[in-house]
Amino acid sequence: MTSDSDFIKTIFGLKMKQFRQKKNYSLQDLANATGVSKSYLNEIENGKKYPKHDKIAQLATALNCTYDDLVSTKLDKSLAPIAEIIQSDFFKEIPLELFGINKTNLINIISDAPKKVTAFINTLIEISKNYNLSKERFFFAVIRSFQELQDNYFPDLEEKAETYLIENNLSVKPNSDEFELILQEQFQYEIKSMDLEQYGASGKLRSLFIPEKKLLLLNELLDEDQKTFIFAKEIGFNVLNLNPRPNTYSWLDFTNFEELLNNYYASYFAGALLIRKEILTRKLNEFFQNQEWNPEIFETIIEEFTNSPETFYYRLTNILPAEMGIKDVFYLCFTKKKDSNKVQILKELHLNQQQAPHANATNEHYCRRWVAVKNLSNLKDNEKLTDAQISHYKDSGLTYLVLSTSQKNPFSDGTNRSYCVGILLNSNSLKKIKFAKSDQIKTVNVGVTCEFCSIPDCEVRQAPPSRLEKEIFNENMKKSIQQIRKEML
């Protein structure tokens, strides 16, 4: 809730509803007994109104309870967990309206079956603890869910970015110099490149904004594309008037959920400035008409907009569903450190449904047959690899066209990154992407993790299929039990 006053009104409404239900009164019955209108009683129960002294006395008499029973914020055992929930960070920080959730309706759901709902919420909390789900990871998951509900497309941000591009006559492929000048002249920024490591900061700290002086400090190790994106994002914070906002890139900490959401909006705006919607849509439509997959042409398209495959691939998740009608899409960003076989998913997005490949928080081994993972392992120094694959997920039966580019991360010594977009192959996507039917693209049976894989003869397996083995064991036990019962009966 937003204040102590809101909390008190909510608790009063819950208690009044509880006493009313104990007497098997409808709202109309209570209205008849007290002379208070039904609509006003409804607002009280929904936590919108708090009655005056005389009306509380009337309600107490009609409900056969004391005045103190109603005004006390102490709840009985059945409702006590609700107080904890509505005062938690979940209610205080997450703007539920983003998901079309009315707080009043949610409270009503909880109050109608408090024990069952509380047990469910406590189960989620227990699961999050078991999997070491931090507050940060939880809120990032909420942001990702919000993006997915919106198909990762925000027309108002697209429109504002397009207007800004036209008003400032920006080039098709803006560079850092253009954006730096805008920050200095339009928003009175002072910008300095520095060796931030001399202060003990990790090389991963790309920038620091000091709002008191409008001073933007850049890590001197940044390449051109990284500076360009940071500048575009700063423009986004100012044009969209986003506050609160984070002052570091990359994330170190955040004070509330709104700050996290505003960071996403600024990043989206930056992507729209860097890669124009209309031009990318036209280029993709032309490219998809080719009968054969050509990685060189695809890399050329990327380079027409940016030298950052990450920015390009993520922008595809905005354009493919909204502008091209290709709805079932996933995006994954992988990292692999030097001299390590461990592959991690750094970012992911699933549009229209939970697609087959997904991050796993239990330290399982991602399928080495994924094209993005294969490229990641095969990278040579200063190399960029772009490839495509038809990935068939044996367990789900789903098949995806996966486009992927892998490169050495220029900002982190010895770390490689791999980006991919997967498009579910169905009648719609096959009609729009001609080369998806080409025999030139290899079709590969894939899994999600080794531990959950049902491919029996995988040549790149990193771990035994433990989950599958357990399932087989359980099935065999069930068959044995059935046979024993059959003989005994």
C-alpha positions as CSV (number, residue, x, y, z in Angstrom):
1,M,0.0,0.0,0.0
2,T,1.1,3.6,-0.5
3,S,0.6,4.9,3.1
4,D,-0.4,4.1,6.6
5,S,-3.9,5.6,5.9
6,D,-4.4,3.2,3.0
7,F,-3.4,0.3,5.2
8,I,-5.8,1.3,8.0
9,K,-8.7,1.7,5.6
10,T,-7.9,-1.7,4.0
11,I,-7.7,-3.5,7.3
12,F,-11.0,-1.9,8.5
13,G,-12.7,-3.0,5.3
14,L,-11.4,-6.6,5.6
15,K,-12.6,-6.8,9.2
16,M,-16.0,-5.4,8.4
17,K,-16.4,-7.9,5.6
18,Q,-15.3,-10.8,7.8
19,F,-17.9,-9.9,10.5
20,R,-20.6,-9.4,7.9
21,Q,-19.9,-12.8,6.4
22,K,-20.0,-14.4,9.9
23,K,-23.6,-13.2,10.2
24,N,-24.4,-14.3,6.7
25,Y,-25.3,-10.7,5.8
26,S,-25.3,-9.4,2.3
27,L,-24.2,-5.8,1.7
28,Q,-27.9,-5.0,1.3
29,D,-28.8,-6.7,4.6
30,L,-26.1,-4.6,6.4
31,A,-27.4,-1.4,4.6
32,N,-30.9,-2.2,5.8
33,A,-29.7,-2.7,9.4
34,T,-27.6,0.4,9.6
35,G,-29.2,2.9,7.3
36,V,-25.8,3.3,5.5
37,S,-26.1,3.0,1.7
38,K,-24.9,-0.2,0.0
39,S,-22.6,1.7,-2.3
40,Y,-20.8,3.4,0.7
41,L,-20.5,0.0,2.5
42,N,-19.0,-1.4,-0.7
43,E,-16.4,1.4,-0.8
44,I,-15.5,0.7,2.9
45,E,-14.9,-3.0,2.2
46,N,-12.8,-2.1,-0.8
47,G,-10.5,0.1,1.4
48,K,-11.6,3.3,-0.3
49,K,-13.5,4.9,2.6
50,Y,-13.1,5.0,6.3
51,P,-16.4,5.7,8.2
52,K,-16.9,8.4,10.8
53,H,-17.3,7.6,14.6
54,D,-21.1,7.4,14.6
55,K,-21.3,5.1,11.6
56,I,-18.6,2.8,13.1
57,A,-20.8,2.5,16.2
58,Q,-23.9,1.7,14.0
59,L,-21.9,-1.0,12.1
60,A,-20.6,-2.5,15.4
61,T,-24.1,-2.8,16.7
62,A,-25.5,-4.4,13.5
63,L,-22.6,-6.8,13.3
64,N,-22.7,-7.8,16.9
65,C,-19.1,-6.8,17.7
66,T,-17.5,-4.0,19.6
67,Y,-16.3,-0.7,18.4
68,D,-12.7,-1.7,19.2
69,D,-13.1,-5.0,17.2
70,L,-13.6,-2.9,14.1
71,V,-11.1,-0.1,14.5
72,S,-8.2,-2.3,15.8
73,T,-5.6,-3.1,13.1
74,K,-5.0,-6.4,14.8
75,L,-6.2,-9.3,12.7
76,D,-7.3,-12.8,13.7
77,K,-5.3,-15.8,12.6
78,S,-7.2,-16.3,9.3
79,L,-6.6,-12.7,8.2
80,A,-3.2,-12.0,9.8
81,P,-1.1,-13.0,6.8
82,I,-3.0,-10.4,4.6
83,A,-1.5,-7.6,6.7
84,E,2.0,-8.9,6.0
85,I,1.3,-9.2,2.3
86,I,-0.2,-5.7,1.8
87,Q,2.7,-4.1,3.6
88,S,5.3,-6.1,1.8
89,D,7.6,-4.8,-1.0
90,F,5.4,-6.6,-3.5
91,F,2.5,-4.1,-2.8
92,K,4.7,-1.1,-2.1
93,E,7.0,-1.2,-5.1
94,I,5.4,-3.1,-8.0
95,P,2.9,-1.0,-10.0
96,L,0.3,-3.7,-10.4
97,E,-1.6,-1.5,-12.8
98,L,1.0,-2.3,-15.4
99,F,-0.4,-5.8,-15.5
100,G,-4.1,-4.6,-15.4
101,I,-4.4,-5.7,-11.7
102,N,-6.6,-3.7,-9.5
103,K,-5.2,-3.7,-5.9
104,T,-8.7,-3.8,-4.5
105,N,-9.6,-6.9,-6.5
106,L,-6.4,-8.6,-5.5
107,I,-7.1,-7.9,-1.8
108,N,-10.7,-9.3,-2.3
109,I,-9.3,-12.5,-3.7
110,I,-6.9,-12.8,-0.8
111,S,-9.6,-12.1,1.8
112,D,-12.1,-14.6,0.3
113,A,-9.7,-17.5,0.8
114,P,-6.9,-16.1,3.0
115,K,-5.5,-19.4,4.1
116,K,-5.3,-20.9,0.7
117,V,-3.9,-17.8,-1.0
118,T,-1.4,-17.2,1.8
119,A,-0.3,-20.8,1.5
120,F,0.2,-20.3,-2.2
121,I,2.2,-17.1,-1.7
122,N,4.3,-18.7,1.0
123,T,5.0,-21.5,-1.4
124,L,6.3,-19.1,-4.0
125,I,8.5,-17.5,-1.3
126,E,9.8,-20.9,-0.3
127,I,10.6,-21.8,-3.9
128,S,12.4,-18.5,-4.4
129,K,14.5,-19.1,-1.3
130,N,15.4,-22.6,-2.4
131,Y,16.6,-21.3,-5.7
132,N,18.4,-18.3,-4.2
133,L,16.0,-15.8,-6.0
134,S,17.2,-12.4,-4.8
135,K,15.0,-9.3,-4.8
136,E,17.0,-8.0,-7.8
137,R,16.3,-11.2,-9.9
138,F,12.7,-11.1,-8.8
139,F,12.2,-7.6,-10.0
140,F,14.0,-8.2,-13.3
141,A,11.7,-11.2,-13.8
142,V,8.7,-8.8,-13.3
143,I,10.1,-6.4,-15.9
144,R,10.6,-9.2,-18.3
145,S,7.1,-10.4,-17.8
146,F,5.8,-6.9,-18.4
147,Q,7.7,-6.7,-21.7
148,E,6.4,-10.1,-22.8
149,L,2.8,-9.1,-22.0
150,Q,3.3,-6.0,-24.3
151,D,5.0,-8.1,-27.0
152,N,8.0,-5.9,-26.2
153,Y,6.6,-3.1,-28.3
154,F,5.6,0.3,-27.0
155,P,4.0,2.6,-29.7
156,D,4.3,5.7,-27.6
157,L,8.0,5.3,-27.2
158,E,8.4,4.5,-30.9
159,E,6.5,7.7,-31.8
160,K,8.6,9.9,-29.4
161,A,11.8,8.4,-30.7
162,E,10.7,9.0,-34.3
163,T,9.7,12.6,-33.6
164,Y,13.0,13.2,-31.9
165,L,15.0,11.8,-34.8
166,I,13.1,14.1,-37.3
167,E,13.4,17.2,-35.1
168,N,17.1,16.8,-34.6
169,N,17.8,15.6,-38.2
170,L,19.8,12.6,-37.0
171,S,21.6,10.4,-39.4
172,V,20.4,6.8,-40.2
173,K,23.4,5.4,-38.3
174,P,24.0,8.0,-35.5
175,N,27.4,8.1,-33.9
176,S,28.6,9.0,-30.5
177,D,29.7,12.5,-31.6
178,E,26.2,13.4,-32.6
179,F,24.7,12.2,-29.3
180,E,27.5,13.7,-27.2
181,L,26.8,17.1,-28.8
182,I,23.1,16.8,-28.1
183,L,23.7,16.0,-24.4
184,Q,26.0,19.0,-24.1
185,E,23.9,21.6,-26.0
186,Q,20.4,20.5,-25.2
187,F,20.8,19.1,-21.7
188,Q,23.9,20.9,-20.5
189,Y,25.9,17.7,-19.7
190,E,29.6,17.7,-18.9
191,I,31.1,14.5,-20.3
192,K,34.5,13.0,-19.3
193,S,36.3,9.8,-20.2
194,M,38.3,8.4,-17.2
195,D,40.2,5.4,-15.9
196,L,37.6,4.3,-13.4
197,E,39.6,1.4,-12.3
198,Q,42.1,3.7,-10.5
199,Y,39.3,4.3,-8.0
200,G,38.9,0.6,-7.4
201,A,35.9,0.2,-9.7
202,S,35.6,-2.9,-11.7
203,G,36.1,-2.7,-15.5
204,K,32.5,-3.6,-15.8
205,L,31.5,-0.1,-14.6
206,R,30.9,1.5,-18.0
207,S,29.6,4.9,-16.8
208,L,28.6,6.9,-13.8
209,F,26.2,9.9,-13.9
210,I,26.5,12.5,-11.2
211,P,23.1,14.3,-11.3
212,E,24.1,17.2,-9.0
213,K,26.6,18.4,-11.7
214,K,25.0,16.8,-14.8
215,L,28.4,15.1,-15.1
216,L,28.6,11.9,-17.1
217,L,31.8,9.9,-16.5
218,L,32.7,7.3,-19.1
219,N,35.1,4.3,-18.7
220,E,37.9,5.0,-21.1
221,L,37.8,1.4,-22.2
222,L,34.5,1.9,-23.9
223,D,34.3,1.3,-27.7
224,E,32.4,3.5,-30.1
225,D,29.2,1.5,-30.0
226,Q,29.1,1.3,-26.2
227,K,29.5,5.1,-25.9
228,T,26.8,5.6,-28.6
229,F,24.3,3.5,-26.7
230,I,25.0,5.1,-23.3
231,F,24.6,8.6,-24.9
232,A,21.3,7.5,-26.6
233,K,20.0,6.2,-23.3
234,E,20.9,9.4,-21.5
235,I,18.9,11.3,-24.1
236,G,16.0,8.9,-23.4
237,F,16.1,9.7,-19.7
238,N,15.8,13.4,-20.5
239,V,13.4,13.4,-23.4
240,L,11.0,11.0,-21.5
241,N,11.6,12.9,-18.2
242,L,12.2,9.6,-16.4
243,N,12.8,9.9,-12.7
244,P,13.9,8.1,-10.5
245,R,16.6,6.6,-12.7
246,P,19.8,4.6,-12.2
247,N,23.1,6.5,-12.3
248,T,25.4,3.6,-13.2
249,Y,25.8,1.3,-16.2
250,S,25.9,-1.6,-15.6
251,W,23.5,-2.3,-12.7
252,L,25.0,-2.2,-9.2
253,D,21.9,-1.5,-7.1
254,F,18.4,0.0,-7.4
255,T,16.2,1.7,-4.9
256,N,12.8,0.8,-6.2
257,F,10.9,-0.9,-9.0
258,E,10.1,2.3,-10.8
259,E,13.8,3.0,-11.2
260,L,14.1,-0.4,-12.9
261,L,11.1,0.3,-15.2
262,N,12.4,3.7,-16.2
263,N,15.8,2.2,-17.1
264,Y,14.0,-0.2,-19.4
265,Y,12.0,2.7,-21.0
266,A,15.2,4.7,-21.6
267,S,16.9,1.6,-23.1
268,Y,14.0,1.0,-25.4
269,F,14.1,4.7,-26.6
270,A,17.8,4.3,-27.2
271,G,17.2,1.3,-29.4
272,A,14.6,3.1,-31.4
273,L,17.0,6.0,-32.0
274,L,19.8,3.8,-33.1
275,I,17.8,1.4,-35.4
276,R,14.8,3.0,-37.2
277,K,11.7,1.0,-37.3
278,E,10.6,1.6,-40.9
279,I,14.1,1.0,-42.4
280,L,14.7,-2.2,-40.4
281,T,11.2,-3.5,-41.3
282,R,11.8,-2.9,-45.0
283,K,15.3,-4.5,-44.9
284,L,14.0,-7.6,-43.1
285,N,11.1,-8.1,-45.5
286,E,13.6,-8.0,-48.4
287,F,16.0,-10.3,-46.7
288,F,13.3,-12.8,-45.8
289,Q,12.3,-13.1,-49.5
290,N,15.6,-14.8,-50.3
291,Q,15.3,-18.5,-51.1
292,E,18.7,-19.3,-49.4
293,W,20.2,-18.2,-46.0
294,N,23.2,-15.9,-46.5
295,P,25.0,-15.0,-43.3
296,E,27.2,-12.4,-45.1
297,I,24.1,-10.5,-46.2
298,F,22.6,-10.7,-42.7
299,E,25.8,-9.3,-41.2
300,T,25.8,-6.5,-43.7
301,I,22.3,-5.5,-42.6
302,I,23.4,-5.5,-39.0
303,E,26.4,-3.3,-39.8
304,E,24.1,-0.8,-41.7
305,F,22.5,0.1,-38.4
306,T,25.1,-0.7,-35.7
307,N,28.4,-2.5,-35.0
308,S,26.7,-4.0,-31.9
309,P,24.9,-7.3,-32.7
310,E,23.4,-7.2,-29.2
311,T,21.5,-3.9,-30.0
312,F,20.4,-5.3,-33.4
313,Y,19.1,-8.7,-32.1
314,Y,17.2,-7.1,-29.3
315,R,15.6,-4.6,-31.7
316,L,14.4,-7.5,-33.7
317,T,12.2,-8.5,-30.7
318,N,10.4,-5.1,-31.1
319,I,10.0,-5.3,-34.9
320,L,9.2,-8.9,-35.7
321,P,5.9,-9.2,-33.7
322,A,4.6,-5.7,-34.2
323,E,5.6,-4.8,-37.7
324,M,5.9,-8.2,-39.4
325,G,3.3,-10.3,-37.6
326,I,5.8,-12.9,-36.5
327,K,4.6,-13.4,-32.9
328,D,6.3,-16.4,-31.5
329,V,9.9,-15.2,-30.9
330,F,12.6,-15.8,-28.3
331,Y,15.7,-13.8,-27.6
332,L,18.7,-15.1,-25.7
333,C,22.1,-13.6,-24.8
334,F,24.8,-16.1,-23.7
335,T,28.2,-15.5,-22.1
336,K,31.2,-17.8,-21.7
337,K,34.3,-16.8,-19.8
338,K,37.8,-17.6,-21.1
339,D,39.2,-21.0,-20.0
340,S,35.7,-22.1,-18.7
341,N,33.2,-24.5,-20.2
342,K,30.3,-22.9,-18.3
343,V,27.7,-21.1,-20.4
344,Q,25.3,-18.7,-18.8
345,I,22.2,-17.0,-20.1
346,L,22.6,-13.3,-19.4
347,K,19.3,-12.0,-20.9
348,E,16.2,-13.7,-22.3
349,L,12.8,-12.8,-23.7
350,H,9.8,-14.9,-24.8
351,L,7.1,-13.4,-26.9
352,N,3.5,-14.7,-27.3
353,Q,4.2,-17.8,-25.1
354,Q,7.0,-19.4,-23.0
355,Q,9.2,-20.6,-25.9
356,A,11.1,-23.9,-25.7
357,P,14.7,-22.7,-24.7
358,H,14.8,-20.8,-21.4
359,A,17.2,-19.9,-18.6
360,N,17.7,-22.4,-15.8
361,A,18.6,-21.4,-12.3
362,T,19.6,-24.8,-11.0
363,N,23.1,-24.8,-12.5
364,E,22.2,-27.4,-15.2
365,H,24.1,-27.6,-18.5
366,Y,22.6,-25.9,-21.5
367,C,22.3,-27.9,-24.7
368,R,25.6,-27.7,-26.7
369,R,23.6,-28.4,-29.9
370,W,22.1,-24.8,-29.7
371,V,23.7,-22.9,-32.6
372,A,24.5,-19.9,-30.3
373,V,26.3,-22.1,-27.8
374,K,28.2,-24.0,-30.6
375,N,29.4,-20.7,-32.0
376,L,30.3,-19.4,-28.6
377,S,32.6,-22.3,-28.1
378,N,34.2,-22.1,-31.5
379,L,35.1,-18.4,-31.5
380,K,38.6,-17.4,-32.3
381,D,40.2,-14.1,-31.1
382,N,38.6,-11.0,-32.7
383,E,36.3,-13.2,-34.7
384,K,32.5,-12.8,-35.3
385,L,30.4,-15.8,-36.3
386,T,26.9,-15.6,-37.7
387,D,24.9,-18.7,-38.5
388,A,21.4,-20.2,-38.7
389,Q,19.9,-23.5,-37.6
390,I,16.6,-25.2,-37.6
391,S,16.3,-26.4,-34.0
392,H,13.8,-29.2,-33.3
393,Y,12.9,-29.6,-29.6
394,K,12.2,-33.3,-29.3
395,D,10.2,-33.1,-26.0
396,S,7.9,-30.2,-27.0
397,G,7.7,-31.1,-30.7
398,L,8.3,-27.4,-31.6
399,T,10.7,-26.3,-34.3
400,Y,12.4,-22.9,-34.5
401,L,14.5,-21.0,-37.1
402,V,17.4,-19.6,-35.0
403,L,19.6,-16.8,-36.2
404,S,22.7,-16.2,-34.1
405,T,25.8,-14.0,-34.0
406,S,28.7,-14.6,-31.6
407,Q,31.6,-12.3,-30.8
408,K,34.3,-11.6,-28.3
409,N,33.0,-9.1,-25.8
410,P,35.2,-6.1,-26.5
411,F,34.7,-4.7,-23.0
412,S,35.5,-7.8,-20.9
413,D,38.8,-9.5,-21.3
414,G,38.4,-13.2,-22.3
415,T,34.6,-13.3,-22.3
416,N,32.6,-14.2,-25.4
417,R,29.0,-13.4,-26.0
418,S,26.5,-14.9,-28.3
419,Y,23.1,-13.5,-29.3
420,C,20.2,-15.3,-31.0
421,V,16.6,-14.8,-32.0
422,G,14.4,-17.9,-32.5
423,I,11.3,-17.8,-34.6
424,L,8.7,-20.6,-34.2
425,L,8.2,-22.3,-37.6
426,N,4.5,-22.4,-38.4
427,S,2.4,-21.7,-41.4
428,N,2.7,-17.9,-40.8
429,S,6.4,-17.7,-40.4
430,L,7.2,-20.2,-43.2
431,K,5.1,-18.1,-45.5
432,K,7.1,-14.9,-44.6
433,I,10.6,-16.3,-44.4
434,K,11.4,-18.1,-47.7
435,F,14.8,-19.4,-46.7
436,A,13.4,-21.2,-43.7
437,K,12.5,-24.1,-46.1
438,S,16.0,-24.2,-47.5
439,D,18.0,-27.5,-47.2
440,Q,21.0,-25.3,-46.8
441,I,20.1,-24.7,-43.1
442,K,20.9,-27.7,-41.0
443,T,18.1,-29.2,-38.9
444,V,19.3,-30.4,-35.4
445,N,17.4,-32.2,-32.7
446,V,18.1,-30.2,-29.5
447,G,17.1,-30.2,-25.8
448,V,17.1,-27.5,-23.1
449,T,19.5,-28.8,-20.6
450,C,21.6,-32.1,-20.5
451,E,20.0,-33.1,-17.2
452,F,16.5,-32.9,-18.8
453,C,17.3,-34.1,-22.3
454,S,15.7,-37.1,-23.9
455,I,18.1,-37.4,-26.8
456,P,19.8,-40.8,-26.2
457,D,22.9,-40.5,-28.5
458,C,24.0,-36.9,-28.0
459,E,27.7,-36.5,-28.9
460,V,28.2,-33.2,-26.9
461,R,26.4,-34.1,-23.7
462,Q,27.9,-32.3,-20.7
463,A,26.1,-34.2,-17.9
464,P,23.9,-37.4,-17.6
465,P,20.2,-37.0,-18.2
466,S,19.4,-37.2,-14.5
467,R,15.8,-36.0,-14.7
468,L,15.0,-38.3,-17.6
469,E,16.6,-41.2,-15.8
470,K,14.5,-40.5,-12.7
471,E,11.3,-40.4,-14.9
472,I,12.2,-43.7,-16.5
473,F,12.9,-45.2,-13.1
474,N,9.5,-44.1,-11.8
475,E,7.8,-45.4,-14.9
476,N,9.4,-48.8,-14.5
477,M,8.4,-48.9,-10.8
478,K,4.8,-48.1,-11.7
479,K,4.8,-51.0,-14.2
480,S,6.3,-53.3,-11.6
481,I,3.6,-52.3,-9.1
482,Q,0.9,-52.9,-11.7
483,Q,2.3,-56.4,-12.4
484,I,2.4,-57.3,-8.7
485,R,-1.2,-56.1,-8.2
486,K,-2.3,-58.1,-11.2
487,E,-0.8,-61.3,-9.9
488,M,-2.0,-60.8,-6.4
489,L,-5.5,-60.0,-7.4
